[in-house]
Amino acid sequence: MINKSAHLAIVSKNTLETKKSVDLNDYFISSALQTTLEFNELIAIFSNKIQSTIPHSGYEYENETFGLSINSGIATRHSFTYALKFEDQSLGELKIMRNSRFLQAEIKKLETLLVLLCYPLRNATLFHHALKMAYTDPLTKVSNRTAFNDTLNRELQLAKRNHRQLSVIFLDIDHFKVLNDSYGHACGDFALSSVASWIKQAIRETDIVFRYGGEEFVVVLSDTNKEGAEIIAERIRNEINSHTLAYGTNVLDITASLGVSTLQVDDTGTSLVQRADHAMYLAKQNGRNQVKAA
């Protein structure tokens, strides 16, 4: 019989004070948890440190806010799942598993130890929220130019090290200045947000879209060859072209020109992007609302 219970560990400043323990082992656990702001490391440290007190075969940690799903060890019959919160802030859900039933004394101890985990998880949450904001374009809610530079450098190194393909799509909204001048910046902002949303609908889960600047977007396609990149670029172009923008009483047609480039042996990040940019300009010169490959 599966023994699965759901518990809600809600920690506030008041309840934390009442649950503090003078156990020296708890102090060492708490100290160890202060050494990192990475979720996977925090959960691994916590699991390791409580192993002698509460033996378990594995754990699972889910955090929807950051799209995290972390698991380690063996999934077993018996488990306890805790939805962790600090006041009204969600800190994710932690499941502890083992083959034998958990004793009531172990459950009580585990819930006390979870208090030690909540503060570090809150700090990690605040840190990653700040990091996310620093890498997110506030208007379109996609990643920004800074995030693009970091991602492209990382993907470039991985592609060269593992002999994998890497492609880039450079996109520019057609006649965007005319739209801005004719209908105002609020309409331009609405168009940018809409195009970002349409791009995300057209790409794969593994692809990443960035606002490069102004009305330009870049999509990084890891492990993707030229033919695959062209297919995705055409899908993006068609997704944008198939929508109309309703702004007040105006119905506007939005199109985009796209350029594709694929990693070559002697490429740098700059040369890879420049070729995609050049291909995009060829699409503009050739009549817009189309895809060109470098």
N, C-alpha and C positions, 0 to 999 in steps of 0.2 A: 504493500500500500504506500502510495506516495504521500509523504508528510511535507506539505508545502504551506507555509504561512506567510501572510503579508503583514508587515509592521511598518508603521510610519514613525520615523525618528525625526521629530521636529525640535530643533535646538534654538532657543532664544538666549539672550543674555541672562535672563533670570533662571531658566532651567539649567543652563550650563553651570551656574554657581552651585546649584543644589546637587549636581551630579559629579562634581569634581572628586577625584580619588587621590588619596595620599600614597597609593601603591607605587613603590619605586619602579616596578616594571612598566607601569602606565607612564611614568615620567620618561623612560627611555623610548617608549613607543612614540610619545608626543614629540620628543626631540628629533627622532629619526624622520618624522613626517614634516618637519620644518625645513628639510634639505632640498626640496624640489617644488616646482609649480606645474609639473607635468602630471596629468591625470593618471596615465598608465603607470608611472613610477610610484605615485602616491598609493594606488590600490595594491600594487605589488609589495610595497614596503609594509603596508597594513596587514596584508595576508601573511607575510613572512613573520612579522613580529607577534601576531596573535596565535601562530600555529601551535606553540607549546601549551598555551592556555586553552585554546579552543581548536583542537585538531580538525582539519577539513581537507577535502581532496581537490577542491577547486573553487573558482569564483567567476562571476560574470558581472560586468559593470556597464550600464547603459546611461548615456547622457544625450538626450534628444537635442538639447540646445546647441551642442557642438558636433552632433552627428557621430558620437562615439559609441562603439560597441567593442568592449574589451573582455576577453575571457582567457582563463588559464586553468590548467589541470583537467580533471575528469568530471563530467556531468554525472550526477548520481541520483538515487531515489529521493533522498531527504535534502531539503534546502529551506533556508529562510531568506526572504526578500525584503529589503528595506528601501523605502523611498525617502531619501535624505533631503532635508531642507534646513536652511538657516533663516529663521523668521519666515518671510514669504518667498525666499529665493530657492529655487530648485537646484539641488546639487547632484542629481542623478539617482540611479537605482542600483543597489548592490545586492547580489545574491551570493550567499555562502552555502557550499554543498559538501555533503559527505554521505557514506553508505549507511551509517548507523544514525539512529534518532538523536536529536540534540536534547540534552537534559535541560530542565528548567533553569538550573543554576548556570549552565553554559549560556543559555539564551539571555538571561539577566546580565551576565558579565559582558556578553557581546554587545548588548545595547549600551552598556556603560562605556565600552571601548569605542563604539561608534562616535561618541561625543568627541573623542580625541581626533577623529578623522574629519569631522565636519568643518572645523576652523581652517585646516589646510585646504580642504576642498573648496571652501568659500574663497580663500585667497587665490587659488588656481582659477576659479571662475571669474573673479574680478580681473585677474591678469589677462586671461584669454579673451574676455570681453573687450578690454582696452586694446589688445593686439588686433582683434577683429576689426574694431573701429578704425584703427590706424591703417589697415589694409583694405578698407571698404570705401567705395565712392558713395558719398552720402545721398546723391540724387538718384542714381540708378540701382543702388544696393548690390552692384557687382564689385569684384575686386578692382583696385585702382592701379595706377602706373607703378607705384612702389612695389606692390605685390607682384605685378607682372615681371619686373626686373629680377626679383628674387626667385620667382617660379621658373622663369626661362633659364636662368643660370643653373638652377638645380636640375631641371629636365635635360639641359644640354649635357651636363656632366654625366648623368645617368645613361643617356642615349649613347654617348661615345664609349663609356666604360663597358656597357652591356651589348654594344653593337646593335642597337635598336633604332628604329625609325623615329623621326620627330618632325611634325609639321606645324605650320603657323598660318592662320587666316587673318588677314588685315581687312577691316571693313570700314567703309565711310558712307554715311547717309547722303543720298543724292539731294542736291539743291537745298541743303539745310539752311544756308544763309538766307535764301529767298523766303523760306518758311518762317524763319526768325524775324526777318524784316517785315514780312506781310502780316503776321498774326501775333507777334510779340514773343518775348522771352519765356513767358509762362507756357505758351504753346510749344515752344522749342524744348523746354524742360519735359513737358508731357510726352513729346515725341521721343526724346532720349530714353526716358523710363520705359516707354512702350517697346521700343526697339530692343532694349536690353532684355526685357521679358520674353520677347519673341525669339531672340537668339538662344536663350536658355531652354526654351521649349524645343528647339530644333537640334540641340547638341546631345551628345551622350553623357552619361553620369561621370565618366572619366575625363571629359573635356572641361576646360576652365575658361570662362570669358572674363575679360578685363576691359574697363574703360581706359583707353590709351590717352585720350585728351580730346576736348571739344566734342565733335560728332564722330570720332573714330573709336572703334573697338578692335580688340585682338582676341583671338581664340587660340589657345595652346592645345595641340592634339598629340598626346604622348603615344608612342608605339603605333604611329599611323603613317602610311606611305602616301605618295603623291595622289594616287587614284582615290584612296580612301578620303583624303583631305578635300579633294575636289567634290566628292559626293556630299560630304557634310556641308561644304560651303554652298553648294547648290541648294541643299535642303534649307539652309539659313536664308538664302536669297528668296526662295519660294515662300517661306514662312512669313517674311516681312512683306513681300509683294501681295500675298493673299489677304492681308489685313488693310482696313481703312481706319483712319484716325478721326474720330468724332470729337471736335473741339467746338463747344458752343453750338452755333447753327452751321458750322462748317464741317464738311466731310472731306478729308484730305487723303490722298494716295501717297504712301511712303515707299520708297525703293532704296536699295543700297547697292554699291559696287564693291566687289570683294576680290582680293588677291591672295593667292596661295603660294607658299614656298615650303620646300622639304629639305631637311638637313643634308648637307654635303660634307665630304671628308674634311675640307679645310675651313668650314664655316665657324664663325663666332656668332654669339647672340645677335650682335649688331648687323652682320651681313645677312643672317637668316631673316631678320625683320625687314631690312632694307629691300630684299628681293620681293617679299610679300607686299611691301608698300609700293614698289615699282609696278608690280603686277596689278595692284588695285588702280593705279593711275592709268594703266593701259585699258582697264575696264571702263574707266571714266571717258577716256578719249574715244573709245569704240562705241559709245552710245549709252553708257550707264546701265544699271540694273542687270548686271551680269558678273560671271566669275571668270577670272583669268589666272593662269598658273605661270610662275616664273621658271 
